[in-house]
Amino acid sequence: MKFYFYILFSVLFLLSACELKLKPSEEEVEESAFIKIQRYDRLESRYLTTGDFSALQQMSTEYPMETRMLIEDVLKLGQVNDPEINTRFLNFFQDSILQTLIIDAETQYAEIEDLNKEFSVAFEKLKLWIPDIIIPMVYTQITALDQSIVVSESSIGISLDKYLGENYPLYVRYYTPEQRATMKREYILPDCLSFLLISQYRLPNFDTCEQIERDYHIGKIHWVVNKVLGRRQYQSEIIDNIEKYMLKHGNISYHDLLKDNDFSRFISK
């Protein structure tokens, strides 16, 4: 009887052990759900600080669209198929200020696991609340202070050199206190979410419509971003009006809210 009990106990223990081994831990599940921000900036830094041609080749082969956007659309250095473009690109960043920017960005953002986690949680919420939204590839880059966020149909580029902290010496020299207040790490995710929603929910005739229409369109986007973040990152009277409207009409989806261009319905009577 004791022998039988020992065998039974052993089998149950082995089955439990197998189950525990096969079932991923909560940490493993969380890890597998991470958005992995692509470190394009590291390849860029290698080429621009050391002239490492293999890094440039990786940029062109692994990130062709992102490299084209950086050179042609952001820095406006010329066409990527120009025989002299690589030299022009390298020489452009040899300025001592830009070299310092590259080094400081690589130092401050040596680790970005916190951003990976934040983006994972935020994108999971967005996908739950707006199922049709397109979740892009996210990557980091250096843009010589030209752009903060660059959005294409399939990717979002984060310019690390625009998020070095409000007291970064170069910022203090060239930017206002209001501008510098947003040039820090904690604004990366809100900025990315805002630009992502702007790119996928465009306001018709944005350039020619009334300012109040543009303000309410951006206000709706900022209201959604606040909900995703779980905090009031953005605050304004317009956002307050949208909040009141959504509390009163709780059955409206975020998608319908962002598609609705009749701003007058959000104005408190």
Secondary structure, 3 states (H helix, E strand, C coil): CHHHHHHHHHHHHHHHHHHHHHCCCHHHHHHHCCCCCECHHHHHHHHHHHCCHHHHHHHHHHCHHHHHHHHHHHCCCCCCCCCCHHHHHHHHCCCHHHHHHHHHHHHHCCCCHHHHHHHHHHHHHHHHHCCCCCCCEEEEECCCCCCCEEECCCEEEEEHHHCCCCCCHHHHHHCCHHHHCCCCHHHHHHHHHHHHHHHHCCCCCCCCCCHHHHHHHHHHHHHHHHHHHCCCCCCCHHHHHHHHHHHHCCCCCHHHHHHCCCHHHHCCC
